[in-house]
Amino acid sequence: MNGTSDRPRTRWGVFTQRDFRLLWLGETVSGLGNSITVVALPLIAVGVLGANSTVVGLISAAVWLPWLLVGLPVGAWVDRIRKRPLMIACDLVSAAALVSIPLAAWFDALTFEHMAVVALICGTAAVCFNTAYHSYIRIVLDGRDLLEGNAKLQGSEAVTQVAGPGVAGLLAQAFGAVTALVADAVTFMISAVCLKRIRAVEPDHAPDEEHASLRRQIIEGLRFVSRDRYLRPMVTWGAVINMALMGYQAVQVVFLVRTVGLNPATVGLLLASGSTGGIVGALVATRVSRRFGTARGLLLLQAATSPFALLMPMTTAGTGLLLFAMGALLVGIGISVANIVVGSFRQTYCPPHMLGRVVATSMMINHSTIPIGSLLGGVLGDAVGYRSAMWITTSIVAPCWLILAMSPMRRERDLPQVYEPEQAHAKDSSTRASP
């Protein structure tokens, strides 16, 4: 820890702490770069390579595939090493990989295989960076400031998700989609410089942590999540909703460009509407939880927003663009609130010594369906048409809230704040279905 618990509170809060400002700036700039990548890669695939939606889906899947391949071992491995050098290395590797695409394009040597390899490299770096980052926050901030710091970081993440697609679209419109990746690489370099300047010293690892079996740690995390009656449905819902979200997101750029007939700038602005919902969700999450309770509020908001995903396949040129914007906005609000409620629940509910593994396990399971969804959306786009693919994938999003509604939280106002092993396991055994 950086030992700041005795500092007086000011209206600037954790921003008065130099190390947190650097971490916040680095993560915010890096998040902006990630948001640019999400739009720039499909635009390059479509505009430079003339790719169809299956190819776009494959590239999108390659970005997320590392979560499925290395998510669990990385979660346990990161606990054994120093976080900051790893995060800096991930930024530098991502920057170098992204720069290779413009260089290849300018020499007329860009191929699908090249883009897929870059997507895999950046995806693997993101797995390592994000896993280390969630642990590193506790090193920069002490316990009193942790919740405030997380709120600041999540708010800036929502803002970058709004700005990123718009910036990518405008850059692609003005200078070409390939140039947008140069700006993306620069953001990773800035992030690396910010992390390098942080002074917080990471504590030494305990000997038992260094010699503990990696396999045993992975199994403990999996067992805890799979047996808990609250975490299990949350992770199931996250896996299904991510598959459905990535299904329509894999085809939405091709749908908007080729079916609706939009230019890159308009596409970027439309995609930003979903991220705007993330900001709105961050603003209303606390109020909804206090008014209805964390469990009941989560269910009510999911039931109220998820069905609006069905507006997006109805999109047409002109005023019909409002259908896409409204659908993406409302879905974004629901997902944002769910992420905040579920994330806060994990932090308070899980035993401290299990938190890292529970987070890594949950993220691995939730992210593992993303490449499946990307492939599904891309293949459906070529097989049945882009609008039909949007209909099929958004039809999965609409009823996903029922997974949460069938869990124990439907009978409770608030989610529990403390894990009680005996009570939790007794209730779990009585509600567990036969395989």
C-alpha positions in Angstrom: 0.0 0.0 0.0 1.0 3.6 -0.4 0.1 4.5 3.1 -2.3 7.4 2.4 -5.1 6.5 4.8 -4.3 9.5 7.1 -4.6 12.1 4.4 -7.4 14.6 4.8 -10.3 14.3 2.4 -10.6 16.9 -0.3 -13.1 17.5 -3.1 -10.5 16.0 -5.5 -10.5 12.8 -3.5 -8.1 10.2 -4.8 -6.9 12.5 -7.6 -4.7 14.2 -5.1 -2.5 11.1 -5.0 0.2 11.2 -7.7 0.4 7.5 -8.3 -3.4 7.1 -8.7 -3.4 10.0 -11.2 -0.8 8.3 -13.3 -2.6 4.9 -13.1 -5.9 6.6 -14.0 -4.4 8.5 -16.9 -2.6 5.4 -18.2 -5.6 3.2 -18.0 -7.9 5.8 -19.5 -5.7 6.4 -22.5 -5.2 2.7 -22.9 -9.0 2.2 -22.7 -9.4 4.8 -25.4 -7.0 2.8 -27.6 -8.9 -0.4 -27.0 -12.1 1.3 -28.1 -10.5 2.6 -31.2 -9.2 -0.9 -32.1 -12.7 -2.5 -31.8 -13.9 -0.2 -34.6 -10.7 0.2 -36.6 -10.0 -3.5 -37.2 -13.3 -4.3 -38.8 -13.2 -1.2 -40.9 -9.7 -2.1 -42.1 -10.9 -5.7 -42.8 -13.9 -4.4 -44.8 -12.3 -1.4 -46.5 -8.7 -2.6 -47.2 -9.1 -6.4 -47.5 -12.7 -6.5 -48.8 -13.6 -9.0 -46.1 -17.0 -10.5 -45.5 -18.7 -10.8 -42.1 -17.2 -14.2 -41.5 -13.7 -12.8 -41.7 -14.6 -9.8 -39.6 -16.1 -12.3 -37.0 -12.8 -14.3 -37.1 -10.7 -11.2 -36.4 -13.0 -10.2 -33.6 -12.9 -13.7 -32.1 -9.1 -13.7 -32.2 -9.0 -10.6 -29.9 -11.0 -12.5 -27.3 -9.8 -16.1 -27.8 -6.8 -15.7 -25.4 -9.3 -15.4 -22.5 -10.4 -18.9 -23.2 -6.9 -20.3 -23.9 -4.9 -18.7 -21.1 -7.3 -16.9 -18.8 -7.2 -19.3 -15.9 -3.4 -19.8 -15.7 -2.7 -16.1 -16.2 -5.0 -15.4 -13.2 -3.0 -17.6 -10.9 0.4 -16.7 -12.5 -0.1 -12.9 -12.1 -0.4 -13.4 -8.3 3.2 -14.6 -8.3 4.9 -11.8 -10.1 5.2 -8.0 -9.9 2.3 -6.3 -11.7 3.7 -3.0 -13.0 6.6 -4.5 -15.2 4.1 -6.9 -16.7 1.6 -4.1 -17.5 4.3 -2.0 -19.1 5.4 -4.9 -21.2 1.9 -5.6 -22.3 1.5 -2.0 -23.4 4.7 -2.0 -25.4 3.9 -5.4 -27.1 0.4 -4.1 -28.1 1.8 -0.9 -29.5 4.4 -2.8 -31.6 1.8 -5.3 -32.9 -0.6 -2.5 -33.9 2.0 -0.5 -35.7 2.8 -3.5 -37.9 -0.7 -3.3 -39.6 -0.3 0.2 -41.0 3.3 -0.6 -42.1 2.1 -3.7 -43.9 -0.9 -1.8 -45.5 1.3 1.0 -46.7 3.6 -1.6 -48.4 0.5 -3.3 -49.8 1.4 -6.5 -47.9 -1.5 -6.7 -45.4 -3.2 -10.0 -45.2 -6.0 -11.6 -43.1 -3.5 -13.8 -41.4 -1.4 -10.8 -40.3 -4.5 -9.1 -38.8 -5.5 -12.3 -37.0 -2.0 -12.7 -35.5 -2.0 -9.1 -34.3 -5.5 -9.6 -32.8 -4.2 -12.7 -30.9 -1.2 -10.9 -29.6 -3.2 -7.9 -28.5 -5.8 -10.1 -27.0 -3.2 -12.1 -25.0 -1.6 -8.8 -23.8 -5.0 -7.6 -22.7 -5.6 -10.7 -20.6 -2.3 -10.3 -18.8 -2.8 -6.5 -18.4 -6.3 -6.6 -17.2 -5.7 -9.4 -14.7 -2.6 -7.6 -13.3 -4.4 -4.2 -13.3 -7.3 -5.4 -11.0 -4.7 -6.5 -8.4 -2.4 -3.5 -8.9 -5.1 -1.0 -7.8 -4.9 -2.4 -4.3 -1.1 -1.5 -4.3 -1.7 2.1 -5.4 -4.7 2.8 -3.1 -5.4 1.9 0.5 -8.6 0.3 1.7 -10.4 3.6 2.4 -9.8 4.9 -1.1 -10.3 1.7 -3.0 -14.0 2.0 -3.7 -13.6 5.7 -4.8 -10.7 4.8 -7.0 -12.6 2.0 -8.6 -15.5 4.3 -9.3 -13.2 6.9 -10.9 -11.6 4.2 -13.1 -15.0 2.7 -14.1 -16.4 6.1 -15.0 -13.4 7.0 -17.2 -13.7 3.5 -18.9 -17.3 4.3 -19.8 -16.2 7.7 -21.2 -13.5 6.1 -23.4 -16.0 3.5 -24.7 -18.1 6.4 -25.9 -15.2 8.4 -27.3 -13.3 5.5 -28.9 -15.8 4.4 -31.6 -16.5 8.1 -32.5 -12.8 8.9 -32.7 -12.1 5.8 -34.7 -14.9 6.6 -37.1 -13.7 10.2 -37.5 -10.1 9.2 -38.0 -11.1 6.5 -40.5 -13.3 9.1 -42.4 -10.6 11.8 -42.5 -7.3 9.7 -42.8 -8.4 6.1 -43.4 -9.0 3.3 -41.0 -5.3 2.2 -41.2 -4.2 5.5 -39.7 -6.5 5.1 -36.8 -4.3 2.2 -35.6 -1.3 4.5 -35.4 -3.2 6.7 -33.0 -4.2 3.5 -31.1 -0.5 2.4 -30.8 0.4 5.9 -29.4 -2.2 5.5 -26.6 -0.5 2.3 -25.4 2.9 4.1 -25.4 1.4 6.9 -23.2 0.0 4.2 -20.9 3.4 2.6 -20.6 5.1 6.0 -19.7 2.5 6.7 -17.0 2.9 3.3 -15.4 6.7 3.6 -15.5 6.5 6.8 -13.4 4.4 5.3 -10.6 6.4 5.1 -7.3 4.3 2.7 -5.3 6.4 -0.3 -4.2 4.9 -3.7 -4.6 5.1 -5.9 -1.5 7.1 -9.1 -1.6 5.2 -12.3 -2.1 4.8 -14.8 0.7 6.8 -18.0 0.2 3.7 -20.2 0.3 2.2 -18.1 -2.6 5.3 -18.7 -4.7 5.4 -22.4 -4.1 1.7 -23.2 -4.2 0.5 -25.4 -7.0 -0.8 -23.4 -9.9 -3.2 -26.2 -10.8 -4.5 -26.3 -7.2 -5.1 -22.5 -7.2 -7.0 -22.8 -10.5 -9.2 -25.6 -9.2 -10.0 -23.8 -6.0 -11.2 -20.7 -8.0 -13.3 -22.9 -10.3 -14.8 -24.8 -7.4 -15.7 -21.7 -5.4 -17.5 -20.1 -8.4 -19.3 -23.3 -9.6 -20.6 -24.1 -6.1 -21.8 -20.7 -5.0 -25.5 -20.1 -5.5 -25.0 -16.5 -6.3 -21.8 -16.5 -8.3 -22.9 -19.4 -10.5 -25.9 -17.8 -12.1 -24.1 -14.5 -12.4 -21.3 -16.1 -14.4 -23.8 -18.1 -16.5 -25.6 -14.9 -17.3 -22.4 -13.1 -18.1 -21.3 -15.9 -20.5 -24.6 -16.0 -22.4 -25.0 -12.3 -22.6 -21.4 -11.8 -23.8 -21.9 -14.4 -26.5 -25.1 -12.7 -27.7 -23.6 -9.1 -27.5 -20.5 -10.1 -29.5 -22.7 -12.0 -31.9 -24.4 -8.8 -33.1 -21.4 -6.6 -32.6 -19.4 -8.8 -34.9 -21.8 -8.1 -37.8 -23.0 -4.6 -36.8 -20.3 -2.7 -38.7 -20.8 -4.6 -41.9 -24.6 -4.3 -41.4 -24.4 -0.5 -41.0 -22.0 0.0 -43.9 -23.4 -2.4 -46.5 -27.0 -2.8 -45.6 -27.9 0.6 -44.1 -25.3 2.4 -46.3 -23.5 4.6 -43.7 -20.1 6.1 -43.8 -17.4 5.3 -41.2 -18.0 8.6 -39.2 -21.7 7.9 -38.8 -20.9 4.3 -37.9 -18.6 5.4 -35.2 -21.1 7.8 -33.7 -23.8 5.2 -33.7 -21.7 2.7 -32.0 -20.8 5.3 -29.4 -24.5 5.4 -28.4 -24.1 2.0 -26.7 -21.2 3.3 -24.7 -23.1 6.4 -23.7 -25.5 3.9 -22.0 -22.5 2.8 -20.0 -22.1 6.3 -18.6 -25.8 6.6 -17.8 -25.7 3.2 -16.2 -22.7 4.3 -14.0 -24.7 7.4 -12.9 -27.9 5.6 -12.0 -26.5 2.3 -10.6 -26.2 3.6 -7.0 -29.6 5.2 -7.0 -31.3 2.1 -8.5 -29.6 -0.1 -5.9 -30.6 2.1 -3.0 -34.2 2.5 -4.2 -34.9 -1.1 -5.1 -32.0 -3.1 -3.5 -29.0 -4.6 -5.3 -30.7 -7.9 -6.2 -34.1 -6.5 -7.1 -32.8 -3.4 -8.9 -30.5 -5.6 -11.0 -33.3 -7.8 -12.1 -35.7 -4.9 -12.7 -33.3 -3.0 -14.9 -32.2 -6.0 -16.9 -35.9 -6.9 -17.6 -36.6 -3.3 -18.6 -33.6 -2.8 -20.9 -32.6 -6.1 -22.5 -35.7 -6.4 -24.8 -34.8 -3.1 -26.5 -31.9 -4.9 -28.3 -34.6 -5.9 -30.8 -34.7 -2.3 -32.0 -31.3 -2.5 -33.7 -32.2 -4.9 -36.5 -35.0 -2.5 -37.5 -32.4 0.2 -38.4 -32.9 2.0 -41.7 -31.3 5.2 -43.2 -32.5 8.6 -42.0 -34.7 8.7 -38.9 -34.5 4.9 -38.7 -31.0 5.4 -37.2 -32.6 6.4 -34.0 -33.8 2.8 -33.6 -30.2 1.6 -33.4 -29.1 4.4 -31.2 -32.0 3.8 -28.7 -31.5 0.1 -28.6 -27.8 0.3 -28.1 -28.2 3.0 -25.4 -30.7 1.1 -23.3 -28.8 -2.2 -23.6 -25.7 -0.3 -22.6 -27.4 1.1 -19.5 -28.5 -2.4 -18.4 -25.1 -4.0 -18.9 -23.3 -1.1 -17.1 -25.5 -1.3 -14.0 -25.1 -5.1 -14.0 -21.3 -4.8 -14.2 -21.2 -2.4 -11.3 -23.5 -4.4 -9.1 -21.9 -7.7 -9.8 -18.4 -6.4 -9.5 -19.1 -4.7 -6.1 -20.9 -7.8 -4.9 -17.8 -9.9 -5.6 -15.5 -7.5 -3.8 -17.5 -7.6 -0.6 -18.8 -11.1 -0.7 -15.8 -13.2 -1.6 -13.2 -14.1 1.1 -10.1 -11.8 0.5 -7.7 -14.7 -0.1 -10.0 -16.0 -2.9 -10.9 -12.7 -4.5 -8.2 -12.8 -7.2 -8.9 -16.3 -8.3 -12.7 -15.7 -8.2 -12.3 -12.6 -10.4 -10.0 -14.4 -12.8 -12.3 -17.4 -13.0 -15.3 -15.2 -13.6 -13.6 -13.1 -16.2 -12.3 -16.2 -18.0 -15.8 -17.9 -18.2 -17.5 -14.6 -19.2 -14.9 -13.8 -21.9 -14.6 -17.4 -23.2 -17.9 -17.1 -25.0 -17.0 -13.9 -26.7 -15.0 -15.5 -29.6 -17.9 -18.0 -30.0 -20.3 -15.1 -30.3 -18.1 -13.3 -32.8 -17.8 -16.4 -35.0 -21.5 -17.0 -34.7 -22.4 -13.5 -35.8 -19.9 -13.5 -38.7 -21.0 -16.9 -40.0 -24.7 -16.0 -39.7 -24.1 -12.7 -41.5 -22.8 -14.5 -44.6 -25.3 -17.4 -44.3 -28.6 -15.6 -43.8 -27.8 -11.9 -44.4 -26.6 -9.1 -42.1 -30.1 -8.0 -41.0 -31.2 -11.5 -40.3 -28.0 -12.2 -38.3 -28.8 -9.0 -36.2 -32.3 -10.4 -35.5 -31.0 -13.8 -34.4 -28.3 -12.5 -32.1 -30.4 -9.7 -30.5 -33.1 -12.2 -29.9 -30.7 -14.0 -27.6 -29.9 -10.8 -25.7 -33.6 -9.9 -25.1 -34.5 -12.8 -22.7 -31.1 -13.3 -21.0 -32.3 -11.6 -17.8 -34.4 -14.7 -17.1 -31.1 -16.5 -16.1 -30.8 -14.1 -13.2 -34.5 -14.2 -12.5 -34.3 -18.0 -11.9 -31.6 -17.6 -9.3 -32.0 -17.1 -5.5 -31.8 -13.3 -5.9 -35.4 -13.2 -7.2 -36.5 -13.7 -3.6 -34.2 -11.1 -2.0 -34.1 -7.3 -2.0 -30.3 -7.1 -1.6 -27.4 -9.4 -2.4 -25.5 -10.6 0.7 -22.3 -8.8 1.6 -20.6 -11.6 3.5 -19.9 -15.1 2.4 -21.1 -17.6 4.9 -19.7 -21.1 4.0 -22.0 -23.3 6.0 -25.2 -21.5 5.1 -24.2 -21.0 1.5 -23.3 -24.7 1.0 -26.4 -25.9 2.8 -28.6 -23.8 0.6 -26.6 -24.7 -2.5 -27.0 -28.4 -2.0 -30.7 -28.1 -1.7 -31.1 -26.2 -4.9 -28.5 -27.9 -7.1 -30.0 -29.8 -10.1 -28.9 -33.2 -11.2 -26.5 -33.1 -14.1 
